């Protein structure tokens, strides 16, 4: 099974790291742990130390790596959990788009949604999304499909966008899918926002569908966005994150309903 391992490595291993594990391999952090196969393609994710009294990670925080342990082997799980430095072993479940009203079609057009949102009034008040970054964590954005559909051209910040390990493609140039719909909808409310494309749900795995990822990829995406946020001037920090996904069982909806969620620009659903 795929797992996330949280550990507090020795100070010697992270002495060169400043709030990230850049340059430190996952295998170096874990060392030899019986029963654990480390995913060397997944970069260690830094988890800052919490300030709450209940925090057990210590002042130095911790790191998360991804790996696999044998299924149905309690001894292997216990060995991994008891390895030096390990503070937690967690499941790495599949994540997928979360559907709402999955058995109904789109209602109205984007202009209907804009009117219900009071977009004209928001624009008159200067609330257009200008200067705000909107990160869409989904299947990727197709800027050409969105451009003009919601009455505005979409601005994609490629320098601050991010791909999970193994995902190929350029920000704003992914196939039209659920992520394009999410960006399209956000653009209605914030036509002057700048979008960060995070194709979280394009992770690949054996036996996976065309629209799923892993929780570990989401964790790495949030670590990237934390860096994006802290890089902004403290008095002008602004970041909105769109997470229209979760641990979702596809059998809850019919196959036809799942296909119906692919956006047909320029219609949308007001939810």
ZIRA-V867547 format. One record per residue. N is the residue number from 1. RES is the residue in one letter. OMEGA is omega in degrees with one decimal (999 if undefined). NEAR is the number of other C-alpha atoms within 8 Angstrom. D_LAST is the distance of its C-alpha to the last C-alpha in whole Angstrom. Layout:
N & RES & OMEGA & NEAR & D_LAST
N & RES & OMEGA & NEAR & D_LAST
//
This chain:
1 & X & 176.9 & 7 & 36
2 & X & -179.1 & 10 & 34
3 & X & 170.8 & 12 & 34
4 & X & 179.9 & 13 & 34
5 & X & 174.8 & 13 & 37
6 & X & -178.2 & 12 & 37
7 & X & 176.6 & 12 & 40
8 & X & -175.4 & 12 & 42
9 & X & 179.6 & 11 & 45
10 & X & -179.9 & 7 & 48
11 & X & -179.0 & 6 & 49
12 & X & -177.7 & 5 & 51
13 & X & -174.5 & 10 & 48
14 & X & -177.4 & 10 & 46
15 & X & -179.3 & 7 & 48
16 & X & -176.8 & 5 & 47
17 & X & 176.7 & 8 & 43
18 & X & 178.3 & 6 & 42
19 & X & 174.1 & 6 & 38
20 & X & 178.9 & 7 & 38
21 & X & -180.0 & 14 & 40
22 & X & 178.5 & 7 & 40
23 & X & 178.2 & 4 & 43
24 & X & -176.9 & 10 & 44
25 & X & 178.5 & 10 & 43
26 & X & -179.2 & 13 & 41
27 & X & 178.9 & 9 & 45
28 & X & -179.9 & 8 & 46
29 & X & -175.5 & 9 & 44
30 & X & -172.5 & 10 & 44
31 & X & 179.0 & 6 & 48
32 & X & 178.3 & 5 & 49
33 & X & -179.2 & 9 & 47
34 & X & 177.4 & 7 & 48
35 & X & -178.2 & 10 & 46
36 & X & 171.7 & 11 & 43
37 & X & -175.1 & 7 & 43
38 & X & 174.3 & 10 & 41
39 & X & -175.7 & 10 & 39
40 & X & 178.3 & 8 & 41
41 & X & -178.8 & 5 & 38
42 & X & -178.3 & 9 & 35
43 & X & 178.4 & 10 & 36
44 & X & -178.8 & 13 & 37
45 & X & 179.4 & 12 & 34
46 & X & 175.7 & 12 & 35
47 & X & -177.9 & 8 & 34
48 & X & 178.2 & 8 & 35
49 & X & 177.0 & 11 & 37
50 & X & 179.1 & 7 & 35
51 & X & -178.7 & 5 & 36
52 & X & -178.5 & 5 & 36
53 & X & -177.3 & 4 & 39
54 & X & -177.8 & 4 & 38
55 & X & -178.4 & 9 & 37
56 & X & -174.5 & 4 & 40
57 & X & -179.1 & 11 & 40
58 & X & -174.6 & 7 & 42
59 & X & -175.3 & 5 & 42
60 & X & -178.0 & 8 & 42
61 & X & -178.4 & 12 & 39
62 & X & 178.6 & 13 & 38
63 & X & 179.0 & 13 & 37
64 & X & 174.6 & 12 & 35
65 & X & -178.2 & 14 & 36
66 & X & 178.2 & 13 & 35
67 & X & 179.1 & 12 & 38
68 & X & 173.1 & 11 & 38
69 & X & -177.4 & 12 & 40
70 & X & 174.4 & 10 & 42
71 & X & 173.9 & 5 & 40
72 & X & 179.1 & 4 & 42
73 & X & -178.4 & 7 & 44
74 & X & -178.8 & 6 & 44
75 & X & 179.1 & 6 & 47
76 & X & 178.8 & 12 & 45
77 & X & 179.6 & 11 & 42
78 & X & -180.0 & 8 & 45
79 & X & 178.9 & 11 & 47
80 & X & -178.3 & 13 & 44
81 & X & -177.7 & 10 & 42
82 & X & -178.7 & 7 & 46
83 & X & -179.5 & 8 & 47
84 & X & 176.8 & 4 & 48
85 & X & -177.3 & 9 & 45
86 & X & 178.9 & 13 & 42
87 & X & 178.8 & 10 & 40
88 & X & 174.8 & 8 & 37
89 & X & -173.2 & 11 & 36
90 & X & 175.6 & 7 & 33
91 & X & 177.0 & 8 & 31
92 & X & -172.5 & 10 & 29
93 & X & 174.4 & 8 & 27
94 & X & 174.1 & 9 & 25
95 & X & -176.7 & 13 & 21
96 & X & 175.4 & 12 & 19
97 & X & 177.1 & 13 & 15
98 & X & -175.4 & 9 & 13
99 & X & 172.1 & 7 & 11
100 & X & -177.7 & 4 & 8
101 & X & -173.1 & 5 & 9
102 & X & -178.6 & 11 & 12
103 & X & 178.0 & 7 & 14
104 & X & -179.5 & 6 & 12
105 & X & 178.2 & 7 & 12
106 & X & 178.4 & 7 & 10
107 & X & 178.0 & 8 & 10
108 & X & 179.6 & 10 & 11
109 & X & -178.8 & 10 & 13
110 & X & 179.2 & 12 & 12
111 & X & 175.3 & 7 & 14
112 & X & 179.6 & 8 & 12
113 & X & 179.8 & 13 & 9
114 & X & -179.9 & 12 & 12
115 & X & 179.9 & 9 & 14
116 & X & 177.2 & 7 & 11
117 & X & -175.7 & 7 & 11
118 & X & -174.8 & 8 & 15
119 & X & 179.1 & 11 & 16
120 & X & 179.0 & 8 & 19
121 & X & 177.5 & 7 & 20
122 & X & 178.8 & 10 & 19
123 & X & 179.2 & 9 & 21
124 & X & 179.4 & 7 & 24
125 & X & 179.2 & 6 & 24
126 & X & -179.3 & 6 & 24
127 & X & -175.2 & 9 & 21
128 & X & -174.8 & 11 & 20
129 & X & -179.7 & 11 & 20
130 & X & 179.8 & 10 & 24
131 & X & -178.8 & 8 & 25
132 & X & 175.6 & 10 & 22
133 & X & 176.7 & 11 & 22
134 & X & 179.0 & 12 & 19
135 & X & 179.2 & 13 & 19
136 & X & 178.1 & 16 & 17
137 & X & -173.5 & 15 & 18
138 & X & -177.1 & 15 & 18
139 & X & -176.8 & 15 & 20
140 & X & -176.9 & 22 & 21
141 & X & 170.4 & 16 & 20
142 & X & -174.4 & 12 & 22
143 & X & -179.1 & 11 & 22
144 & X & 180.0 & 7 & 24
145 & X & -178.8 & 9 & 21
146 & X & -172.4 & 14 & 19
147 & X & 176.9 & 11 & 22
148 & X & -175.4 & 8 & 21
149 & X & 179.8 & 10 & 18
150 & X & 176.7 & 14 & 16
151 & X & 179.2 & 8 & 19
152 & X & 174.7 & 10 & 21
153 & X & -178.4 & 9 & 23
154 & X & 178.2 & 14 & 21
155 & X & 179.8 & 8 & 24
156 & X & 176.8 & 11 & 24
157 & X & -176.4 & 11 & 27
158 & X & -177.2 & 10 & 29
159 & X & -179.3 & 4 & 31
160 & X & 172.9 & 7 & 28
161 & X & -172.3 & 11 & 26
162 & X & 175.5 & 11 & 27
163 & X & 171.7 & 11 & 28
164 & X & 178.8 & 12 & 29
165 & X & 178.0 & 8 & 32
166 & X & 179.6 & 7 & 33
167 & X & 179.2 & 10 & 30
168 & X & 179.2 & 5 & 31
169 & X & -177.3 & 7 & 30
170 & X & 179.1 & 7 & 29
171 & X & 179.3 & 15 & 26
172 & X & -176.3 & 12 & 24
173 & X & 179.3 & 11 & 26
174 & X & 179.2 & 11 & 24
175 & X & 178.1 & 7 & 24
176 & X & -178.4 & 12 & 20
177 & X & -175.2 & 11 & 18
178 & X & -179.1 & 13 & 15
179 & X & 176.9 & 14 & 16
180 & X & 177.1 & 16 & 16
181 & X & -179.8 & 12 & 13
182 & X & 179.1 & 11 & 12
183 & X & 178.6 & 12 & 14
184 & X & -179.4 & 11 & 14
185 & X & -179.5 & 11 & 10
186 & X & -178.6 & 9 & 12
187 & X & 177.9 & 13 & 15
188 & X & -176.8 & 13 & 13
189 & X & -174.7 & 11 & 13
190 & X & -172.9 & 11 & 16
191 & X & -179.1 & 14 & 18
192 & X & 177.1 & 12 & 21
193 & X & 174.8 & 15 & 20
194 & X & -173.0 & 14 & 22
195 & X & 172.5 & 13 & 21
196 & X & -176.3 & 15 & 22
197 & X & 179.4 & 16 & 22
198 & X & -175.8 & 16 & 22
199 & X & -175.3 & 17 & 23
200 & X & -172.9 & 15 & 22
201 & X & 174.7 & 15 & 22
202 & X & 174.3 & 13 & 25
203 & X & 179.5 & 14 & 27
204 & X & 176.6 & 9 & 30
205 & X & 179.6 & 5 & 31
206 & X & 176.9 & 4 & 34
207 & X & -177.9 & 4 & 32
208 & X & 177.5 & 8 & 28
209 & X & -179.3 & 5 & 26
210 & X & -178.4 & 5 & 25
211 & X & 171.0 & 10 & 21
212 & X & 178.7 & 14 & 23
213 & X & 179.5 & 13 & 24
214 & X & -179.1 & 12 & 26
215 & X & 178.9 & 10 & 25
216 & X & 177.2 & 9 & 28
217 & X & 177.2 & 12 & 27
218 & X & 179.1 & 9 & 24
219 & X & 178.2 & 9 & 27
220 & X & 178.1 & 10 & 29
221 & X & 179.1 & 12 & 26
222 & X & 177.1 & 8 & 25
223 & X & 176.5 & 10 & 29
224 & X & -177.7 & 9 & 29
225 & X & 175.9 & 8 & 26
226 & X & 177.0 & 8 & 28
227 & X & 177.4 & 8 & 31
228 & X & -177.0 & 9 & 29
229 & X & -176.5 & 10 & 28
230 & X & 177.5 & 9 & 31
231 & X & 179.6 & 6 & 33
232 & X & 175.2 & 8 & 31
233 & X & -173.5 & 7 & 33
234 & X & -177.0 & 6 & 33
235 & X & -178.6 & 4 & 32
236 & X & -179.3 & 6 & 30
237 & X & 179.1 & 9 & 28
238 & X & 179.1 & 8 & 24
239 & X & 175.2 & 9 & 22
240 & X & -178.1 & 8 & 18
241 & X & 178.7 & 8 & 17
242 & X & 178.9 & 9 & 14
243 & X & 179.8 & 7 & 15
244 & X & -177.1 & 9 & 12
245 & X & 178.5 & 10 & 15
246 & X & 175.7 & 8 & 17
247 & X & -165.8 & 9 & 20
248 & X & 178.4 & 9 & 19
249 & X & -176.0 & 5 & 21
250 & X & 180.0 & 6 & 20
251 & X & 178.8 & 5 & 22
252 & X & 178.4 & 5 & 19
253 & X & -179.8 & 9 & 18
254 & X & 177.9 & 9 & 20
255 & X & -179.5 & 6 & 21
256 & X & 179.3 & 6 & 20
257 & X & 178.4 & 11 & 16
258 & X & 178.7 & 11 & 17
259 & X & -176.7 & 7 & 18
260 & X & -179.1 & 9 & 15
261 & X & 175.6 & 9 & 13
262 & X & -171.1 & 10 & 16
263 & X & 170.6 & 12 & 14
264 & X & -177.5 & 6 & 16
265 & X & 11.3 & 9 & 16
266 & X & 174.9 & 8 & 16
267 & X & -180.0 & 11 & 13
268 & X & 177.4 & 15 & 9
269 & X & -179.2 & 10 & 6
270 & X & -180.0 & 6 & 4
271 & X & 999 & 2 & 0
//
